[in-house]
Amino acid sequence: MKMRIFRPFSLLLHEMKFAANMNSNPALFNLLSLSSKRLSTLSSSPNPIIVNYLIQTFGFSQTLANSISNRFWWAKSTENPQSVIHFLRDLGFSEAHIRTSVRVAPQILFSDIDKTLKPKVQFFEQLGLVGADLGKFISKNSKVLTISLEKKLVPCIEILKKTLSGDENNGDLIRVLRRCTWVLSRNPELLLSNIAFLESCGIVGSQLSMLLTRQPRLFVIKQSTLKDLVSRAVDMGFSIESRMLVYALYTISCLRDETLRKKFELFRSWGFTEQECIEMFRRTPGLLRASEEKLKLGMEFFMNTIKFEKTLLVHRPTILMLSMEDRVIPRYRVLQILKSKRLLKREPSFINVLSLTDEEFLDKFISRFADDAEELLVAYKGHSLQEVDE
């Protein structure tokens, strides 16, 4: 249809240009300019049928509907968009899933179902995304239906599957896609190149899989940026091929420079030196991912209430990662009661007490003191033995 309408006219314009160039006739130039403007206007005028459909069906604004209609100017009816909607419904998509999908990637309405949409949908179904799960995934990431299947989707998925060792049911793969779908829109060569670089740093096997699952964007950022992140980790005391490097890289990649600076300032405000801060981070890289509020509460409790020395926290920074509400403070309350009643022959190391499992702590500091077990359990869990039995 397009060839029958526009090609003869384009040939006429070509001949007019040629004549104008040969004869330098101003009249022909004016006619050519006018004709070109008319052709441009015709091809860019919004189709009211498409515009009304988009507004009434999906709640698009007039401006957005006009823009979409102009972009797909060759669509003269709502036949294809309606067919796409029926196709998505048949797959198990909810109306909310469909509306969200179309809002994110309206071009799917004008895609060929058999040649474009169906092969991609079948590809994701083979990965384990079906029915409502598929609808939820596509609605949040509908642009995946606009990505080339052969050039990007298939090669990227194959690379990811090879990297995620032991992922037999594609559970980790689907988590990666949900967390960072745009990994599929990048050049597969970049993905391979970044994987090779990480492996050269000693991040291999299960560590590489872990990093991909937790922070997939690292695998598709510019390699210069990735190298800079690794260099920063090395500058903070982590050596290449160290088993802790991957955790440092993960933490640094999660936080903005300003956030890292504030965390170090917080530790320095409690008297820790720069080197001590780095040592704490080196021992427990996840420490800097804890919120400032959590770190402040921990420092206040351990340094002011328990009277721990700084050196102890430098060597055992993991205790700052423990839950103050569920673990640290309840155990402290139990020990205080036991001490006040002189039930302990020897005061235990609080560090060791914190390392006990919940079952071990109950057995050693609550159950063995039958006469006081009720009071101790209330202090520990906030409820009585009778409530536990019920």
C-alpha positions in Angstrom: 0.0 0.0 0.0 2.8 2.4 1.0 4.6 1.7 -2.3 1.6 2.4 -4.5 0.8 5.7 -2.8 4.2 7.3 -2.2 6.6 5.9 -4.7 5.2 7.6 -7.9 5.1 10.9 -6.1 8.6 10.6 -4.9 9.7 9.9 -8.5 7.9 13.0 -9.6 9.7 15.1 -6.9 13.0 13.6 -8.1 12.3 14.7 -11.7 11.2 18.2 -10.5 14.4 18.6 -8.6 16.4 17.5 -11.6 14.6 20.0 -13.9 15.0 22.8 -11.4 18.7 22.1 -11.1 19.1 22.1 -14.9 17.0 25.1 -15.7 17.3 27.1 -12.4 13.6 27.8 -12.6 12.4 29.5 -9.4 8.7 28.5 -10.0 9.6 24.8 -9.9 11.5 25.3 -6.7 8.4 26.9 -5.1 6.2 24.1 -6.3 8.7 21.5 -5.0 8.8 23.2 -1.6 5.0 23.4 -1.3 4.5 19.8 -2.3 7.1 18.6 0.2 5.4 20.5 3.0 2.0 19.0 2.0 3.5 15.5 2.0 5.1 16.1 5.4 1.8 17.4 6.9 -0.2 14.4 5.6 2.3 11.8 7.0 2.5 13.5 10.4 -1.2 14.3 11.1 -2.5 12.2 14.0 -5.1 9.6 13.0 -8.2 10.4 15.0 -9.3 6.8 15.1 -6.0 5.7 16.7 -5.9 8.8 19.0 -9.4 8.2 20.3 -8.7 4.5 20.9 -5.5 5.3 22.9 -7.3 7.9 25.0 -10.4 5.9 25.7 -8.7 2.5 26.2 -5.6 3.4 28.1 -6.3 6.9 29.4 -3.4 8.5 27.5 -3.3 12.3 27.3 -4.2 14.0 24.0 -0.6 15.0 23.5 0.8 11.5 24.1 -1.9 9.8 22.0 -1.1 12.3 19.1 2.6 11.5 19.5 2.1 7.8 19.3 -0.3 8.1 16.3 2.3 10.2 14.5 5.0 7.7 15.3 3.0 4.9 13.8 1.4 6.9 11.1 0.9 4.0 8.8 -1.7 2.4 11.2 -5.1 3.3 9.8 -7.3 1.2 12.2 -7.4 -0.3 15.6 -7.4 -3.8 14.3 -3.8 -4.7 15.2 -3.9 -3.0 18.7 -7.1 -4.9 19.5 -5.6 -8.1 18.3 -2.5 -7.5 20.6 -4.8 -6.9 23.6 -6.7 -10.2 23.0 -3.3 -12.0 22.6 -2.1 -10.7 25.9 -5.4 -11.6 27.6 -5.2 -15.1 26.3 -1.8 -15.4 27.9 -3.3 -14.6 31.3 -2.4 -10.9 31.5 -4.7 -8.9 33.8 -6.2 -5.7 32.6 -3.8 -3.8 34.9 -0.8 -5.7 33.4 -2.0 -4.8 29.9 -2.4 -1.1 30.6 1.0 -0.9 32.3 2.7 -2.8 29.5 1.2 -0.4 26.8 2.0 2.7 28.8 5.7 1.7 29.1 6.0 0.4 25.5 3.1 1.5 23.3 4.8 0.2 20.2 3.8 -3.3 21.1 0.3 -2.4 20.0 1.5 -2.0 16.5 3.8 -5.1 16.5 3.2 -8.2 14.4 1.9 -10.9 16.8 3.2 -13.9 15.0 6.5 -12.6 13.8 7.5 -10.3 16.8 5.5 -10.8 20.0 4.7 -14.5 20.0 8.3 -15.8 19.6 9.5 -13.5 22.4 6.7 -14.5 24.7 7.4 -18.2 24.1 11.0 -17.5 24.8 10.2 -16.1 28.3 7.7 -18.9 28.9 10.5 -21.4 28.4 12.4 -19.7 31.1 9.6 -20.4 33.6 7.6 -17.2 33.3 4.0 -18.1 32.5 0.4 -16.8 33.2 0.2 -14.2 35.9 3.9 -14.3 36.5 4.6 -13.5 32.9 2.0 -10.7 32.9 3.6 -9.2 36.0 7.1 -9.4 34.5 6.1 -8.0 31.1 4.0 -5.2 32.6 7.0 -3.9 34.5 9.4 -4.6 31.7 7.4 -4.5 28.5 10.3 -3.0 26.5 11.7 -6.5 26.4 9.1 -7.2 23.7 10.8 -4.5 21.6 14.3 -6.0 21.9 15.8 -8.2 19.1 15.3 -11.8 19.9 18.2 -13.1 17.9 20.7 -10.3 18.4 20.2 -9.6 22.2 17.6 -11.7 24.1 18.9 -15.1 23.2 22.7 -14.5 23.4 22.3 -12.4 26.7 20.2 -15.1 28.3 22.6 -17.8 27.3 25.5 -15.8 28.9 23.6 -15.2 32.1 22.6 -18.9 32.4 26.2 -20.0 32.0 27.3 -17.5 34.7 24.6 -18.6 37.2 26.1 -21.9 38.1 23.7 -24.5 39.6 20.6 -22.6 38.6 18.7 -25.6 37.3 15.2 -24.1 37.6 16.2 -20.6 36.4 15.2 -19.2 39.7 18.3 -17.0 40.0 18.0 -16.0 36.3 14.5 -14.7 36.8 15.6 -12.8 39.9 18.3 -11.2 37.8 15.8 -10.2 35.1 13.3 -8.8 37.6 16.0 -6.8 39.3 17.7 -5.4 36.2 15.8 -6.2 33.0 17.9 -3.7 30.9 20.7 -6.2 31.1 19.0 -7.8 28.1 19.1 -4.6 26.1 22.9 -4.2 26.2 25.4 -5.6 23.7 26.2 -9.2 24.6 29.9 -8.4 23.9 29.8 -5.9 26.8 28.4 -8.6 29.1 31.1 -11.1 28.1 33.8 -8.5 28.5 32.8 -7.5 32.0 32.5 -11.1 33.1 36.0 -11.7 31.8 37.3 -8.7 33.7 35.7 -9.8 36.9 37.1 -13.3 36.5 40.6 -11.8 36.0 40.1 -10.2 39.5 39.5 -13.6 41.0 35.7 -13.3 41.2 34.7 -16.6 39.8 32.3 -19.5 40.2 29.8 -19.1 43.1 31.1 -15.6 43.9 30.4 -14.4 40.3 26.9 -15.9 40.5 26.3 -14.2 43.8 27.4 -10.8 42.4 25.2 -11.2 39.3 22.2 -12.1 41.4 22.6 -9.2 43.8 24.0 -6.5 41.5 23.4 -7.4 37.9 23.9 -3.8 36.6 27.7 -4.3 37.3 27.8 -6.7 34.4 26.5 -4.1 31.8 28.0 -0.8 32.9 31.0 0.7 31.0 34.1 -1.4 31.8 35.9 1.8 32.7 33.4 2.4 35.4 33.7 -1.2 36.6 37.4 -1.0 36.7 37.2 2.2 38.8 34.9 0.5 41.3 37.5 -2.4 41.7 40.3 0.1 42.0 38.4 1.9 44.9 38.0 -1.4 46.6 41.7 -2.2 46.2 42.6 1.3 47.6 40.6 0.4 50.7 42.7 -2.6 51.5 41.2 -5.4 49.4 43.6 -7.2 47.2 42.9 -8.6 43.8 41.9 -12.3 44.0 41.0 -11.8 47.7 37.8 -13.8 48.6 36.5 -10.6 50.2 36.9 -8.4 47.1 33.5 -9.3 45.7 31.7 -8.2 48.9 33.6 -4.9 48.9 32.8 -4.4 45.2 29.1 -5.1 45.9 29.0 -2.6 48.8 30.8 0.2 47.0 28.6 -0.3 43.9 25.4 0.0 46.1 26.4 3.3 47.7 26.9 6.8 46.4 30.2 8.6 47.2 28.4 11.0 49.5 26.8 8.1 51.4 30.2 6.4 51.9 31.7 9.7 53.1 29.0 10.1 55.7 29.4 6.6 57.0 33.1 7.2 57.5 32.4 10.5 59.1 30.1 8.8 61.6 32.8 6.4 62.7 35.3 9.2 63.0 32.9 11.1 65.2 33.2 8.2 67.7 36.9 8.5 67.7 37.9 5.9 65.1 40.8 6.8 62.9 40.7 6.6 59.1 42.8 3.4 59.2 40.5 1.9 61.8 37.4 2.7 59.6 39.0 1.0 56.6 40.0 -2.0 58.8 36.4 -2.4 60.0 35.2 -2.2 56.4 37.8 -4.7 55.3 36.7 -7.2 57.9 32.9 -6.7 57.3 32.3 -5.0 53.9 28.5 -5.1 54.5 28.9 -2.8 57.5 28.6 0.3 55.3 25.3 -0.9 53.8 23.7 -0.6 57.3 21.7 2.6 57.8 23.2 5.5 59.7 20.4 5.2 62.3 21.3 1.5 62.9 25.1 2.3 63.2 24.4 5.2 65.6 22.2 3.0 67.8 24.9 0.3 67.8 27.8 2.7 68.6 25.8 4.3 71.4 24.9 1.0 73.0 28.2 -0.8 72.7 30.5 2.1 73.5 28.4 3.9 76.1 26.2 1.3 77.7 28.4 -1.8 77.5 31.6 0.2 77.6 33.3 -1.7 74.8 36.8 -0.5 73.8 37.2 0.8 70.2 39.7 -2.0 69.4 37.0 -4.6 70.1 34.7 -3.1 67.5 37.5 -2.7 65.1 38.2 -6.5 65.3 34.6 -7.6 65.6 32.6 -5.1 63.5 30.0 -7.8 62.7 28.3 -7.1 66.0 27.2 -3.8 64.6 25.2 -5.7 62.0 23.2 -7.6 64.5 19.6 -6.6 65.2 19.5 -4.3 68.2 15.8 -4.8 68.8 15.6 -8.6 68.3 19.0 -9.8 69.5 21.3 -7.4 71.3 19.1 -5.5 73.7 16.9 -8.5 74.7 20.0 -10.6 75.6 21.4 -7.7 77.5 18.2 -7.4 79.5 18.3 -11.1 80.4 21.9 -11.0 81.6 21.1 -7.9 83.7 18.4 -9.8 85.5 20.6 -12.8 86.1 23.4 -10.6 87.4 21.0 -8.7 89.7 19.8 -12.0 91.2 23.4 -13.3 91.4 22.4 -16.4 89.4 25.6 -16.4 87.3 28.7 -18.0 88.8 30.8 -16.1 86.2 29.9 -13.2 84.0 30.0 -14.4 80.4 31.6 -12.5 77.5 28.8 -10.4 75.9 30.5 -10.9 72.5 30.2 -14.7 73.0 26.6 -14.4 74.2 25.7 -12.5 71.0 27.2 -15.3 68.9 24.9 -18.0 70.3 21.9 -19.2 68.3 18.5 -18.5 69.7 18.1 -22.1 70.9 21.5 -22.1 72.6 20.8 -18.8 74.4 17.4 -20.0 75.6 18.9 -23.2 76.9 21.9 -21.6 78.6 20.4 -18.4 80.1 16.6 -19.0 80.5 15.5 -22.6 80.6 18.1 -23.7 83.2 16.7 -21.1 85.7 13.3 -22.7 86.2 12.2 -20.4 89.1 12.9 -17.3 87.1 12.2 -18.5 83.6 8.9 -16.6 83.3 10.5 -13.3 84.1 13.5 -14.0 81.9 11.4 -15.0 78.9 9.3 -11.8 79.2 12.5 -9.8 79.3 13.8 -11.7 76.2 10.8 -12.1 74.0 8.3 -9.7 75.6 5.7 -12.5 76.3 5.2 -15.1 79.0 5.6 -18.9 79.0 1.8 -19.3 79.0 1.6 -17.3 75.8 4.4 -19.4 74.2 2.6 -22.6 75.1 -0.7 -21.3 73.6 
